[in-house]
Amino acid sequence: MAVGEEMKRAGRERSNEMRTINAQRSASRLSPAILAASLILALGAGSVSAQVSSSDTAAGYVVLPKIMVHTTGGTPPVDSGGTAIDTIVQITNVNQATAVTVDCWWVNANKHCGTDRGPICTTNADCSPGLQCVQGWIPLDFQFTLTPGQPVGFLASNGLSALPCDPTFPGIHCIGSAGGSVRPVPEDPFVGELKCLEVDSDDTPIISNDLKVEATIVTTTVGGGVATTAASYNGVGFTAQAAGSGGPADPICLGTPPLGSTADCAATYAPCPNVLHLEHFFDGATTELGSIASTELTLVPCSEDLGSPADQLDLTVTANMLVYNEFEQRFSTNSRVQCYQSVRLSDIDTQPGVAGDQFSIFSVGVEGTITGQTRIRGIQGPQGQLGYGLTGVACENHSAVADGTVLAKTAFNLQHVGFREDGDAVFRTQFPQNPPP
């Protein structure tokens, strides 16, 4: 083949060929001893799989990292022709014999002008002269009881004023009714997360893993129009490992007690992942279906103070990102995650918006291949009081043209690799604090 003809070949074709060649070369270099060692490691990994956080098993502490709401009843409302968004949350008690009590927190990541009660804003330009657009992380707690085997579902914008209990399911176990209520998100529009913890009647975490949680983000054009999309993902579950020496007021620990912390743990759960793996299209890539792909990444720290939001500034995590294309060429960047970060990949290392996206290391034009992998790891900061674990979720968007209307969307959990030796901690508010929604 002539050199000119080689250069004319599609990037996808050359990428696939190179990936196949590399795989064949790697396989040919594996000796029987290495294969045997790999098998032992694979078998051993199964024995510790319950010791790390996961998105496909029930757990005692669960996190939905991405909740979004903006409806026609919001401030400002979504007008005709605009895009409305809401999140359907499903929570299930997988225990068919015992009721469970659940503490939950909406974590509000909206920014406000001046104070937490000011207008919602994105930048200082959205505020009146002299007011700053201030980041806030205000938790809103609620508590409810699920009967044995009971699933519930609700819109984040509405909540549930009372939990239903169908006497025909699960039969004799449905004695009386489920208790408590689900408060709606505190604001519309809303961006943030939901955290839920299984507790006993004294509000002490219990060593039980009965919660399975999912979220579906639904967007639609008001008045009819281009597209309605639904993107679902599983909550990240941390399995309960052991009872702690502390009481209800003490934090729950994810992994070993945090280095330098003097507080006792109310209970110990599976640790945060050491590294998050994200397999993704590079922004601006044309897929096999002809759509233009982009990816939105949402990250939240594993350590959090749900009782004193001002302290959340001390829990900022620097996320180190190693980006690999299909030729295994490596790029890197860092991003600061204070309490909640949801951002298009191309905006991580450039200014917000489409300007400059072509220079991002997440751009298909820079990487030269259609897909790649990003490895994300929290870096320990100067305070050294808590672990620096991260968890999150990704949303993949598909449009007919670059930066056009999203015609299809999918959400997926990040892959968890290993676990952190330095533990994380979640400080909680005290219950009961559950006024009617």
C-alpha positions in Angstrom: 0.0 0.0 0.0 1.3 3.4 -0.9 2.1 6.0 1.8 -0.6 8.3 0.5 -3.2 5.6 0.6 -2.2 4.7 4.1 -2.8 8.3 5.2 -6.2 8.3 3.6 -7.4 5.4 5.7 -10.0 6.2 8.3 -8.7 6.8 11.8 -11.2 4.2 13.1 -9.7 1.6 10.8 -6.1 2.3 11.8 -7.0 2.5 15.5 -8.8 -0.9 15.4 -5.9 -2.5 13.5 -3.3 -1.1 16.0 -5.4 -2.3 18.9 -5.6 -5.8 17.4 -1.9 -6.0 16.8 -1.0 -4.9 20.3 -3.4 -7.5 21.8 -1.8 -10.2 19.7 1.7 -9.2 20.7 0.7 -9.0 24.4 -0.8 -12.5 24.2 2.3 -14.0 22.6 4.5 -12.7 25.4 2.5 -14.3 28.2 4.4 -17.4 29.6 2.5 -20.3 31.3 3.9 -19.1 34.6 2.4 -15.6 34.1 -0.9 -17.1 33.0 -1.0 -19.3 36.1 -0.2 -16.3 38.3 -3.0 -14.3 36.6 -5.5 -17.1 37.3 -4.5 -17.2 41.0 -5.0 -13.4 41.2 -8.3 -13.6 39.5 -9.5 -16.3 41.8 -8.2 -14.5 44.9 -10.0 -11.3 43.8 -13.3 -12.9 44.2 -12.7 -13.5 47.9 -12.3 -9.8 48.6 -14.9 -8.4 46.2 -17.3 -7.7 49.1 -14.6 -5.5 50.7 -14.8 -2.7 48.2 -17.6 -0.3 47.2 -19.8 -1.6 44.3 -22.7 -0.4 42.1 -24.2 -3.9 41.6 -24.9 -5.2 45.2 -27.1 -4.2 48.1 -25.4 -2.2 50.9 -25.8 -0.5 54.2 -24.7 2.9 52.9 -25.5 4.1 49.3 -24.8 7.2 47.2 -26.5 8.6 44.1 -23.8 11.0 42.9 -26.0 12.8 40.3 -29.5 14.2 40.9 -30.9 16.8 38.6 -34.2 18.8 38.7 -35.5 21.7 36.7 -39.3 21.7 36.0 -42.0 24.0 34.7 -42.6 24.9 38.4 -39.0 25.9 39.1 -37.6 29.4 39.7 -37.2 30.3 36.9 -39.6 27.9 35.3 -38.8 25.9 32.2 -40.9 27.6 29.4 -42.4 26.0 26.3 -39.6 24.8 24.0 -37.1 24.5 26.9 -35.7 21.3 28.3 -37.2 20.1 31.6 -35.4 17.6 33.7 -36.2 15.4 36.7 -34.8 12.4 38.4 -36.7 9.2 39.3 -35.2 7.6 42.5 -35.9 3.9 43.3 -35.0 2.5 46.8 -35.6 -1.1 47.7 -35.4 -3.1 50.9 -34.0 -6.4 49.6 -34.6 -8.0 53.1 -37.7 -10.1 52.7 -38.1 -10.7 56.5 -37.2 -7.5 58.3 -38.3 -3.8 58.0 -35.4 -1.3 57.7 -35.2 2.3 58.8 -33.3 4.6 56.4 -31.7 8.0 57.0 -31.2 10.1 53.8 -29.7 13.4 52.8 -30.2 15.5 49.8 -26.9 17.4 49.3 -27.6 20.7 47.5 -24.7 21.8 45.3 -26.4 24.9 43.8 -24.6 28.2 43.9 -26.4 31.3 45.2 -26.0 35.0 45.0 -24.6 36.4 48.3 -26.0 33.8 50.7 -27.5 30.3 50.7 -31.0 32.0 50.5 -30.1 34.2 47.5 -31.1 33.5 43.9 -29.5 30.5 42.2 -26.6 31.4 40.0 -23.9 29.9 37.8 -21.4 32.8 37.7 -21.0 36.3 39.3 -22.6 37.7 36.1 -25.9 36.2 37.2 -26.0 38.2 40.4 -26.8 41.8 41.2 -23.8 44.2 41.3 -21.7 43.7 44.4 -22.9 40.1 45.1 -20.8 37.1 44.5 -22.0 33.7 43.2 -21.2 31.5 46.3 -20.9 27.8 46.3 -23.0 26.1 48.9 -23.5 22.5 50.1 -26.7 22.5 52.2 -27.9 19.0 53.3 -31.6 18.3 53.8 -32.3 15.2 55.8 -35.3 12.9 56.0 -36.0 9.4 57.5 -38.4 6.6 56.6 -39.1 3.0 57.1 -39.5 0.3 54.4 -41.4 -2.9 55.2 -39.8 -6.3 54.3 -39.1 -6.5 50.6 -40.6 -3.1 49.9 -39.6 -1.0 46.8 -40.5 2.7 46.5 -40.0 5.1 43.7 -40.5 8.8 43.5 -39.6 12.0 41.6 -36.9 14.0 43.2 -39.0 17.1 42.6 -42.0 15.7 44.5 -40.8 13.2 47.1 -43.4 11.1 49.0 -45.6 12.6 51.7 -46.4 9.1 52.9 -44.8 5.8 51.9 -47.3 3.3 50.5 -47.6 -0.3 51.7 -49.6 -2.7 49.5 -51.1 -5.4 51.9 -50.9 -7.9 49.1 -47.1 -7.6 48.8 -45.2 -9.0 50.5 -48.3 -10.6 52.2 -48.3 -11.1 55.9 -45.1 -9.0 56.3 -46.9 -5.8 55.5 -48.1 -5.0 59.0 -49.5 -1.5 59.3 -47.8 0.8 56.9 -44.4 2.1 56.1 -43.4 5.1 58.1 -41.9 8.5 57.6 -41.8 10.4 54.3 -39.4 11.4 51.5 -38.8 15.2 51.3 -38.5 16.7 47.8 -35.3 18.4 46.8 -35.1 21.7 48.5 -34.9 23.8 45.3 -36.0 23.8 41.7 -33.6 23.9 39.8 -31.4 21.5 41.8 -28.1 19.7 41.2 -26.6 17.5 43.9 -26.6 14.0 45.3 -28.5 11.7 47.6 -26.9 9.6 50.4 -28.8 7.0 52.4 -27.8 5.0 55.4 -29.5 1.9 57.1 -30.0 2.5 60.9 -31.8 1.1 63.9 -34.6 2.8 65.9 -31.9 4.7 67.9 -30.4 6.1 64.7 -27.3 4.0 65.1 -25.9 2.4 61.9 -26.5 -1.3 61.8 -24.3 -4.0 60.3 -26.7 -5.0 57.5 -26.8 -4.6 53.8 -30.4 -4.3 52.6 -30.5 -1.2 50.4 -30.5 -1.2 46.6 -30.8 2.2 44.9 -31.1 3.4 41.3 -31.7 6.7 39.6 -33.1 7.6 36.2 -32.5 11.2 34.8 -35.3 12.1 32.5 -35.2 15.1 30.1 -37.9 16.3 27.8 -38.8 19.3 25.7 -41.7 21.2 27.2 -44.6 21.4 24.8 -43.3 18.5 22.6 -40.3 18.7 20.4 -37.0 17.2 19.6 -36.4 14.4 22.1 -37.1 12.8 25.5 -34.2 10.9 27.0 -33.8 8.7 30.1 -30.5 7.7 31.5 -30.3 5.3 34.5 -27.5 4.3 36.8 -27.0 2.3 40.0 -26.3 3.8 43.3 -22.8 3.2 44.7 -23.0 0.9 47.6 -20.7 0.6 50.6 -21.3 -2.7 52.5 -21.3 -2.6 56.3 -18.3 -4.4 57.7 -18.2 -4.0 61.5 -19.8 -2.1 64.3 -17.9 0.9 65.7 -17.0 2.0 69.2 -18.7 5.4 68.7 -22.3 6.4 69.0 -24.9 7.9 66.6 -23.1 11.3 66.7 -19.8 9.9 65.4 -19.0 9.5 61.7 -19.3 6.4 59.7 -15.9 5.3 58.4 -15.3 4.0 54.8 -12.4 1.7 55.3 -9.9 2.1 58.2 -10.4 5.0 60.5 -9.2 8.2 58.9 -5.5 9.0 59.6 -5.3 11.8 62.2 -8.9 11.6 63.2 -9.7 11.5 66.9 -13.4 10.6 66.4 -14.6 7.0 67.0 -16.5 5.3 64.1 -20.2 4.7 64.5 -19.7 1.8 62.1 -17.2 0.8 59.4 -18.0 0.2 55.8 -16.2 -0.9 52.6 -13.5 1.6 51.6 -13.7 4.0 48.6 -12.0 2.8 45.4 -8.4 3.7 44.9 -8.8 4.5 41.2 -11.9 5.2 39.1 -11.8 4.0 35.4 -13.9 5.8 32.8 -14.1 4.2 29.3 -15.5 6.9 27.0 -15.7 8.5 23.6 -13.5 11.5 23.2 -15.6 14.7 22.9 -16.5 15.4 19.3 -16.0 11.8 18.1 -18.3 10.5 15.4 -19.8 7.2 16.4 -20.6 4.3 14.2 -24.3 5.5 14.1 -23.2 8.9 12.9 -23.9 10.8 16.2 -21.5 13.2 17.8 -20.5 12.1 21.3 -19.6 14.0 24.4 -19.4 12.9 28.1 -20.3 14.6 31.3 -18.4 13.4 34.4 -19.8 13.8 37.9 -17.5 13.3 40.9 -18.2 13.6 44.6 -15.7 13.1 47.6 -16.2 10.0 49.7 -15.5 12.1 52.9 -18.3 14.6 53.7 -19.6 16.6 56.6 -23.4 16.5 56.4 -23.8 18.4 59.7 -21.6 21.4 59.1 -21.6 22.4 55.4 -19.0 25.1 56.0 -16.5 22.4 56.9 -16.9 20.9 53.5 -14.2 23.3 52.2 -11.7 21.4 54.3 -12.6 18.2 52.4 -11.7 19.4 48.9 -10.1 16.6 46.8 -7.7 17.1 43.9 -8.6 14.6 41.2 -5.6 13.5 39.2 -6.6 12.3 35.7 -4.5 10.1 33.4 -6.0 10.0 29.9 -5.0 7.3 27.4 -6.0 7.0 23.8 -6.1 3.8 21.8 -2.4 4.0 21.1 -1.7 4.1 24.8 -0.4 7.6 24.6 -0.8 9.3 27.9 -2.0 12.8 28.9 -2.7 14.2 32.3 -4.6 16.9 34.1 -5.9 17.7 37.6 -9.3 19.0 38.8 -10.5 20.2 42.2 -13.6 18.6 43.7 -15.0 20.4 46.7 -18.3 18.7 47.3 -19.8 18.1 43.9 -18.5 18.5 40.4 -20.4 17.8 37.2 -18.6 18.9 34.0 -18.2 18.0 30.4 -14.8 16.3 29.9 -13.6 19.0 27.5 -14.3 21.7 30.1 -12.0 20.1 32.7 -8.8 21.5 31.2 -10.3 24.5 29.3 -12.7 27.3 30.1 -16.4 26.5 30.5 -18.4 26.4 27.2 -17.5 25.3 23.7 -14.7 27.9 23.3 -11.3 26.2 23.4 -12.7 22.6 23.4 -10.6 21.7 20.4 -7.5 22.2 22.5 -8.6 19.9 25.3 -6.9 16.6 26.0 -10.4 15.1 26.0 -11.0 16.2 22.4 -11.0 13.7 19.6 -8.9 16.1 17.5 -6.1 16.1 20.1 -6.2 12.4 20.9 -6.4 11.1 17.4 -8.6 8.1 18.3 -12.3 7.8 18.8 -12.3 6.3 22.3 -10.0 6.1 25.3 -9.8 5.6 29.0 -9.4 8.1 31.9 -8.1 6.9 35.3 -9.1 9.2 38.2 -7.5 9.2 41.6 -7.9 11.5 44.6 -4.6 13.1 45.8 -4.1 13.8 49.5 -4.1 17.5 50.4 -2.2 19.4 53.0 -4.8 19.0 55.8 -4.2 15.2 56.1 -7.2 14.6 58.4 -9.3 12.5 56.1 -9.0 10.2 53.2 -9.3 11.5 49.7 -11.5 9.0 48.0 -13.8 9.8 45.1 -16.8 8.2 43.5 -19.0 9.3 40.7 -21.0 8.5 37.5 -20.8 9.5 33.8 -23.4 10.5 31.3 -22.8 10.0 27.6 -24.6 12.4 25.2 -25.3 12.0 21.5 -26.2 14.8 19.1 -26.7 15.1 15.4 -24.1 17.9 15.2 -21.3 19.1 17.6 -22.8 20.9 20.6 -26.3 20.4 19.2 -29.5 19.2 20.9 -29.0 15.9 22.8 -31.0 13.2 21.0 -29.9 10.3 23.1 -28.3 9.9 26.6 -27.0 7.1 28.7 -25.6 7.0 32.2 -23.2 4.5 33.6 -21.2 3.8 36.7 -17.4 4.2 36.8 -15.3 1.1 37.3 -13.7 0.7 40.8 -10.2 -0.5 41.0 -8.6 -1.4 44.3 -9.3 0.4 47.5 -7.8 3.2 49.5 -5.6 2.5 52.5 -6.4 5.9 54.1 -10.0 5.7 55.2 -12.8 8.2 54.5 -15.4 9.5 56.9 -19.0 10.8 56.6 -20.1 13.1 59.5 -23.9 13.0 59.9 -26.7 15.1 61.3 -28.8 13.7 64.1 -32.3 12.3 63.7 -35.2 12.6 64.2 -35.3 15.8 62.1 -38.1 14.9 59.8 -40.8 17.6 59.5 -43.5 17.0 56.9 -42.2 17.6 53.3 
